[in-house]
């Protein structure tokens, strides 16, 4: 019997199934078969040792955890998926194929597994969850699968390349096409998609970013390519994507909780999500061996794979780092895979998140993200105990609706409302509630409309909650959380959850909170007795201006002001507007454009995806300026604090207008587009991806683009400054209005195009140009 085995790291044992069956011993370690290692000599790595899976550092522990996990998966019941409704519809392959892989790998229950995967029903299962399953099952157990099934599955990659769905569905289908078209040496179909997908992740992020529920399914597809494709370029692209996903989890892994904000899913306790199960498999930690179907199914792929996150990534996950705490600034893209529609133009940094990481605690907040799937958590804090043997988490936000009823959680997942879904509260939009985070302090502010029913915000709590000087304080393992309400507050219970509920009071629709977190163990080691002595809040301008001032553990001062009808709050950090310009900015991981740099402060590597094949090169020590990383590092907790003071309000930057100016210009341009359409002129511009594009209609605050027989609706804020300048110029030419010429000049200047076209636009704008120039606070 021939078994196709993946490439294996040194020391990894793979079952030799023929010997296992003869011996009748269902053990993962009964025999071993060594394959050529994928170490630094692997040509896809270019000799960069730090990037090799052979450096993982815990192969024996991985094998023990994999054996326990696979036995639990093999024990899952396959029989229900061959009865009743599963015979004619639904998606039984989602459940049966991972169980079959575990059973054939361990030898436990193999006869039933082969009977089911070889029956007539299985051969009809070609949807996304099944496609990714076949892409592992067929290469691993090729000769055990009936020829009719093999030929059907290996004959559909062309159809799978056209598969549509949410981000994870699309990746499962298309990665399956790459794998099954090339695992026996054929041409890898779908390489253009694979390159673009990995490049976009590194430049902008996943459409379903940091999803505890669905990131594992995208990871599964790349694992299949990495393990089985005979196309070395395909393997290299998969490896780059896997490292991106692994380090995204490692940055936020807190006691096997995927901490910080998340899109589509929830990680509320150690090992509670599918991604946490994979993290446990890679690095161990609290939570124990997964035993639930939803955790086990995706983890089966990682347990039977040759991919290991390199030790550099493992050091980040285990917080074996020279500098703690540190801060991650993360860009969040639009839902660029299209949500069951054609792929949209990618908009990097449309949203933003900040994550503060200490040894025992993590606090993360999404300032803004386009929630298209109703499963987003804006703020999550997680902490372990001092030994790291347990962890807990909390979330914060405001309630939404599910099935017409108000709910705090959706399976512990805060509901933030799918756009254009009338069942959801009208105030689950960014224009009513806004977030920000600076260092170890997060701020949530809301100004609810008059028709919002029973408006309030909340922070879930743990253990006993005490009050001191207006703060609500409670412990989470080795960390402390302090919440300062901006409004009337009370402790309450919603279902199984205890929380602090904050509302504006009678007749007041304005409410908010300031949430601070610190690592008590780290502060004690630094000689600091109480984190409350290091932080400060100034709420004197909250009632009058929707503004609150803060001082963080590191002594950073900032102000946050709610801005009506905007996505982002107005934020000033040490009197400067924060920079939101790249996928990752941190002392250990940086990503911008075509480069991903990963370091543990001692060694690291950089992946460049600008060419036909990803290129690896070593980094010596920390990240340097040559890879575009941040040059400033987070102040440590032992730094001396500054005297408390209210952050002062400043005027716009002298280099560029602030977000409020830009948003105002975008709104003005939207109005002029409406005038142009009413006058019979259809505005046109050169879209960076669609080419010649026209704005055919307006839908509220969105513009409908039409190009190459495709139509899509986008917020005008999703266009780049260059695209906005081109669009404004077209409108100005049609209306010949000074205000339109002024907007043309504004966007040209933002795009850095200050030549003759810019000067002509200024002249045509006349006195209206003064409104534009005032934003830069300098004379022309």
LINVENRA-V462897 format. One record per residue. N is the residue number from 1. RES is the residue in three letters. PSI is psi as a letter, one per 30 degrees, with the letter a starting at -180 (999 if undefined). Layout:
n = <N;N>
res = <RES;RES>
psi = <PSI;PSI>
//
This chain:
n = <1;2;3;4;5;6;7;8;9;10;11;12;13;14;15;16;17;18;19;20;21;22;23;24;25;26;27;28;29;30;31;32;33;34;35;36;37;38;39;40;41;42;43;44;45;46;47;48;49;50;51;52;53;54;55;56;57;58;59;60;61;62;63;64;65;66;67;68;69;70;71;72;73;74;75;76;77;78;79;80;81;82;83;84;85;86;87;88;89;90;91;92;93;94;95;96;97;98;99;100;101;102;103;104;105;106;107;108;109;110;111;112;113;114;115;116;117;118;119;120;121;122;123;124;125;126;127;128;129;130;131;132;133;134;135;136;137;138;139;140;141;142;143;144;145;146;147;148;149;150;151;152;153;154;155;156;157;158;159;160;161;162;163;164;165;166;167;168;169;170;171;172;173;174;175;176;177;178;179;180;181;182;183;184;185;186;187;188;189;190;191;192;193;194;195;196;197;198;199;200;201;202;203;204;205;206;207;208;209;210;211;212;213;214;215;216;217;218;219;220;221;222;223;224;225;226;227;228;229;230;231;232;233;234;235;236;237;238;239;240;241;242;243;244;245;246;247;248;249;250;251;252;253;254;255;256;257;258;259;260;261;262;263;264;265;266;267;268;269;270;271;272;273;274;275;276;277;278;279;280;281;282;283;284;285;286;287;288;289;290;291;292;293;294;295;296;297;298;299;300;301;302;303;304;305;306;307;308;309;310;311;312;313;314;315;316;317;318;319;320;321;322;323;324;325;326;327;328;329;330;331;332;333;334;335;336;337;338;339;340;341;342;343;344;345;346;347;348;349;350;351;352;353;354;355;356;357;358;359;360;361;362;363;364;365;366;367;368;369;370;371;372;373;374;375;376;377;378;379;380;381;382;383;384;385;386;387;388;389;390;391;392;393;394;395;396;397;398;399;400;401;402;403;404;405;406;407;408;409;410;411;412;413;414;415;416;417;418;419;420;421;422;423;424;425;426;427;428;429;430;431;432;433;434;435;436;437;438;439;440;441;442;443;444;445;446;447;448;449;450;451;452;453;454;455;456;457;458;459;460;461;462;463;464;465;466;467;468;469;470;471;472;473;474;475;476;477;478;479;480;481;482;483;484;485;486;487;488;489;490;491;492;493;494;495;496;497;498;499;500;501;502;503;504;505;506;507;508;509;510;511;512;513;514;515;516;517;518;519;520;521;522;523;524;525;526;527;528;529;530;531;532;533;534;535;536;537;538;539;540;541;542;543;544;545;546;547;548;549;550;551;552;553;554;555;556;557;558;559;560;561;562;563;564;565;566;567;568;569;570;571;572;573;574;575;576;577;578;579;580;581;582;583;584;585;586;587;588;589;590;591;592;593;594;595;596;597;598;599;600;601;602;603;604;605;606;607;608;609;610;611;612;613;614;615;616;617;618;619;620;621;622;623;624;625;626;627;628;629;630;631;632;633;634;635;636;637;638;639;640;641;642;643;644;645;646;647;648;649;650;651;652;653;654;655;656;657;658;659;660;661;662;663;664;665;666;667;668;669;670;671;672;673;674;675;676;677;678;679;680;681;682;683;684;685;686;687;688;689;690;691;692;693;694;695;696;697;698;699;700;701;702;703;704;705;706;707;708;709;710;711;712;713;714;715;716;717;718;719;720;721;722;723;724;725;726;727;728;729;730;731;732;733;734;735;736;737;738;739;740;741;742;743;744;745;746;747;748;749;750;751;752;753;754;755;756;757;758;759;760;761;762;763;764;765;766;767;768;769;770;771;772;773;774;775;776;777;778;779;780>
res = <UNK;UNK;UNK;UNK;UNK;UNK;UNK;UNK;UNK;UNK;UNK;UNK;UNK;UNK;UNK;UNK;UNK;UNK;UNK;UNK;UNK;UNK;UNK;UNK;UNK;UNK;UNK;UNK;UNK;UNK;UNK;UNK;UNK;UNK;UNK;UNK;UNK;UNK;UNK;UNK;UNK;UNK;UNK;UNK;UNK;UNK;UNK;UNK;UNK;UNK;UNK;UNK;UNK;UNK;UNK;UNK;UNK;UNK;UNK;UNK;UNK;UNK;UNK;UNK;UNK;UNK;UNK;UNK;UNK;UNK;UNK;UNK;UNK;UNK;UNK;UNK;UNK;UNK;UNK;UNK;UNK;UNK;UNK;UNK;UNK;UNK;UNK;UNK;UNK;UNK;UNK;UNK;UNK;UNK;UNK;UNK;UNK;UNK;UNK;UNK;UNK;UNK;UNK;UNK;UNK;UNK;UNK;UNK;UNK;UNK;UNK;UNK;UNK;UNK;UNK;UNK;UNK;UNK;UNK;UNK;UNK;UNK;UNK;UNK;UNK;UNK;UNK;UNK;UNK;UNK;UNK;UNK;UNK;UNK;UNK;UNK;UNK;UNK;UNK;UNK;UNK;UNK;UNK;UNK;UNK;UNK;UNK;UNK;UNK;UNK;UNK;UNK;UNK;UNK;UNK;UNK;UNK;UNK;UNK;UNK;UNK;UNK;UNK;UNK;UNK;UNK;UNK;UNK;UNK;UNK;UNK;UNK;UNK;UNK;UNK;UNK;UNK;UNK;UNK;UNK;UNK;UNK;UNK;UNK;UNK;UNK;UNK;UNK;UNK;UNK;UNK;UNK;UNK;UNK;UNK;UNK;UNK;UNK;UNK;UNK;UNK;UNK;UNK;UNK;UNK;UNK;UNK;UNK;UNK;UNK;UNK;UNK;UNK;UNK;UNK;UNK;UNK;UNK;UNK;UNK;UNK;UNK;UNK;UNK;UNK;UNK;UNK;UNK;UNK;UNK;UNK;UNK;UNK;UNK;UNK;UNK;UNK;UNK;UNK;UNK;UNK;UNK;UNK;UNK;UNK;UNK;UNK;UNK;UNK;UNK;UNK;UNK;UNK;UNK;UNK;UNK;UNK;UNK;UNK;UNK;UNK;UNK;UNK;UNK;UNK;UNK;UNK;UNK;UNK;UNK;UNK;UNK;UNK;UNK;UNK;UNK;UNK;UNK;UNK;UNK;UNK;UNK;UNK;UNK;UNK;UNK;UNK;UNK;UNK;UNK;UNK;UNK;UNK;UNK;UNK;UNK;UNK;UNK;UNK;UNK;UNK;UNK;UNK;UNK;UNK;UNK;UNK;UNK;UNK;UNK;UNK;UNK;UNK;UNK;UNK;UNK;UNK;UNK;UNK;UNK;UNK;UNK;UNK;UNK;UNK;UNK;UNK;UNK;UNK;UNK;UNK;UNK;UNK;UNK;UNK;UNK;UNK;UNK;UNK;UNK;UNK;UNK;UNK;UNK;UNK;UNK;UNK;UNK;UNK;UNK;UNK;UNK;UNK;UNK;UNK;UNK;UNK;UNK;UNK;UNK;UNK;UNK;UNK;UNK;UNK;UNK;UNK;UNK;UNK;UNK;UNK;UNK;UNK;UNK;UNK;UNK;UNK;UNK;UNK;UNK;UNK;UNK;UNK;UNK;UNK;UNK;UNK;UNK;UNK;UNK;UNK;UNK;UNK;UNK;UNK;UNK;UNK;UNK;UNK;UNK;UNK;UNK;UNK;UNK;UNK;UNK;UNK;UNK;UNK;UNK;UNK;UNK;UNK;UNK;UNK;UNK;UNK;UNK;UNK;UNK;UNK;UNK;UNK;UNK;UNK;UNK;UNK;UNK;UNK;UNK;UNK;UNK;UNK;UNK;UNK;UNK;UNK;UNK;UNK;UNK;UNK;UNK;UNK;UNK;UNK;UNK;UNK;UNK;UNK;UNK;UNK;UNK;UNK;UNK;UNK;UNK;UNK;UNK;UNK;UNK;UNK;UNK;UNK;UNK;UNK;UNK;UNK;UNK;UNK;UNK;UNK;UNK;UNK;UNK;UNK;UNK;UNK;UNK;UNK;UNK;UNK;UNK;UNK;UNK;UNK;UNK;UNK;UNK;UNK;UNK;UNK;UNK;UNK;UNK;UNK;UNK;UNK;UNK;UNK;UNK;UNK;UNK;UNK;UNK;UNK;UNK;UNK;UNK;UNK;UNK;UNK;UNK;UNK;UNK;UNK;UNK;UNK;UNK;UNK;UNK;UNK;UNK;UNK;UNK;UNK;UNK;UNK;UNK;UNK;UNK;UNK;UNK;UNK;UNK;UNK;UNK;UNK;UNK;UNK;UNK;UNK;UNK;UNK;UNK;UNK;UNK;UNK;UNK;UNK;UNK;UNK;UNK;UNK;UNK;UNK;UNK;UNK;UNK;UNK;UNK;UNK;UNK;UNK;UNK;UNK;UNK;UNK;UNK;UNK;UNK;UNK;UNK;UNK;UNK;UNK;UNK;UNK;UNK;UNK;UNK;UNK;UNK;UNK;UNK;UNK;UNK;UNK;UNK;UNK;UNK;UNK;UNK;UNK;UNK;UNK;UNK;UNK;UNK;UNK;UNK;UNK;UNK;UNK;UNK;UNK;UNK;UNK;UNK;UNK;UNK;UNK;UNK;UNK;UNK;UNK;UNK;UNK;UNK;UNK;UNK;UNK;UNK;UNK;UNK;UNK;UNK;UNK;UNK;UNK;UNK;UNK;UNK;UNK;UNK;UNK;UNK;UNK;UNK;UNK;UNK;UNK;UNK;UNK;UNK;UNK;UNK;UNK;UNK;UNK;UNK;UNK;UNK;UNK;UNK;UNK;UNK;UNK;UNK;UNK;UNK;UNK;UNK;UNK;UNK;UNK;UNK;UNK;UNK;UNK;UNK;UNK;UNK;UNK;UNK;UNK;UNK;UNK;UNK;UNK;UNK;UNK;UNK;UNK;UNK;UNK;UNK;UNK;UNK;UNK;UNK;UNK;UNK;UNK;UNK;UNK;UNK;UNK;UNK;UNK;UNK;UNK;UNK;UNK;UNK;UNK;UNK;UNK;UNK;UNK;UNK;UNK;UNK;UNK;UNK;UNK;UNK;UNK;UNK;UNK;UNK;UNK;UNK;UNK;UNK;UNK;UNK;UNK;UNK;UNK;UNK;UNK;UNK;UNK;UNK;UNK;UNK;UNK;UNK;UNK;UNK;UNK;UNK;UNK;UNK;UNK;UNK;UNK;UNK;UNK;UNK;UNK;UNK;UNK;UNK;UNK;UNK;UNK;UNK;UNK;UNK;UNK;UNK;UNK;UNK;UNK;UNK;UNK;UNK;UNK;UNK;UNK;UNK;UNK;UNK;UNK;UNK;UNK;UNK;UNK;UNK>
psi = <k;k;k;j;k;l;k;k;l;k;f;k;k;k;k;j;e;e;e;e;e;e;f;g;j;i;k;f;g;e;l;l;j;k;l;k;k;i;a;f;f;k;f;f;f;g;g;j;e;f;f;k;f;f;g;e;f;h;e;e;e;e;e;e;e;e;e;e;e;e;e;e;e;f;f;k;k;f;e;f;g;g;l;b;f;f;e;f;a;a;i;f;f;e;e;e;e;e;e;e;e;e;e;e;e;f;g;j;g;e;e;e;e;e;e;e;f;g;l;e;e;e;f;f;j;g;l;e;e;e;e;f;e;e;f;e;e;e;e;e;h;e;f;f;k;k;e;e;e;e;e;e;e;f;f;g;e;e;e;f;f;g;k;l;a;l;e;e;e;e;e;e;e;e;e;e;e;e;e;f;f;g;f;g;g;l;k;j;k;g;e;e;e;e;e;e;e;e;e;e;e;e;e;f;l;l;e;i;k;h;j;f;e;f;e;e;e;e;e;e;e;e;e;e;e;e;e;f;k;f;j;e;e;e;e;e;e;e;e;e;e;e;e;e;e;e;f;e;e;e;e;g;j;j;h;h;k;i;l;a;l;l;k;i;l;k;j;f;l;k;g;f;l;e;e;e;e;e;e;e;e;e;f;a;a;l;e;l;k;k;g;k;e;f;e;e;e;e;f;e;e;e;f;g;l;f;k;k;k;l;e;e;e;e;e;e;e;g;h;i;k;f;j;k;l;l;k;k;k;k;k;k;l;l;i;f;f;f;i;g;l;l;k;l;k;k;j;k;g;e;a;k;k;k;k;k;k;a;e;f;k;k;k;k;k;j;e;k;k;j;j;f;g;g;h;k;k;e;k;k;k;l;k;l;l;e;f;g;f;l;l;l;l;l;l;l;b;l;l;a;k;k;h;g;k;k;k;e;l;i;h;g;j;k;k;g;j;k;k;g;j;f;f;l;k;f;g;g;l;f;f;e;k;l;l;l;k;k;b;g;k;k;k;k;k;k;j;k;l;f;g;k;k;i;k;l;l;l;k;l;l;k;a;k;k;l;k;j;h;f;k;k;k;l;k;j;b;g;l;k;k;k;k;j;k;i;a;k;l;l;k;l;k;j;b;g;k;k;l;j;k;k;l;f;l;k;g;j;g;k;l;a;l;k;k;k;k;l;j;e;e;e;e;e;f;g;g;k;e;k;f;f;f;f;l;l;k;j;g;f;g;e;e;e;g;h;k;k;k;l;k;l;e;g;g;k;k;l;k;k;k;k;j;k;g;l;e;k;l;j;k;k;j;h;g;k;k;l;k;i;g;l;e;k;j;l;f;f;k;k;k;k;c;g;k;j;k;k;l;g;f;e;l;a;l;k;k;k;g;f;a;f;k;k;k;k;l;l;k;j;b;l;k;l;f;f;g;g;l;k;f;k;l;k;k;l;f;f;k;k;l;l;k;k;l;k;k;l;k;l;a;l;k;f;e;l;l;l;e;e;e;e;e;e;e;e;e;e;e;e;e;e;e;e;e;e;e;e;f;g;k;j;k;l;l;j;k;f;e;f;b;j;k;l;j;f;l;k;i;b;g;l;k;j;k;k;k;h;g;k;k;k;k;l;k;f;f;f;k;l;e;e;e;e;e;e;e;e;e;e;e;e;e;e;f;h;k;e;e;e;e;e;e;e;e;e;e;e;e;e;f;g;j;h;a;e;e;e;e;e;e;e;e;f;f;b;f;f;f;e;e;e;f;f;f;f;h;l;l;999>
//
